[in-house]
Amino acid sequence: VQLQASGGGLVQAGGSLRLSCAASGSVSSIRTMSWYRQAPGKQREYVALIVISDHNINVADSVKGRFTISRDNAKNTVYLQMNSLKPEDTAVYYCQAGTFGADYWGQGTQVTVSS
């Protein structure tokens, strides 16, 4: 499984961004897709998850009500819609694909929120 994340950038506080994560390779083996983020000097933090089979989602309390995760099956792409962005959302955002055998990570996309 290969993952390509995109959509990061610089945005002012209160703005929005939509991140995309396109999966390729053995996409049929993917059971869940998730977003994580890592701010400078901090540990990687879970953000959101979507279950591929039933589209159930889970969003971390820290972003609940502002971020949402969705999937386009036809494009094998997962999105992270981020609204009402805050400076503390600044981080490198990574997508992850979970399979029965292993987890796969994309390369990360930088999100910077200015105050």
Secondary structure, 3 states (H helix, E strand, C coil): CEEEEECCEEEECCCCEEEEEEEECCHHHEEEEEEEEECCCCCCEEEEEEECCCCCEEECCCCECCEEEEEEHHHCEEEEEECCCCHHHCEEEEEEEEECCCEEECCCEEEEEEC
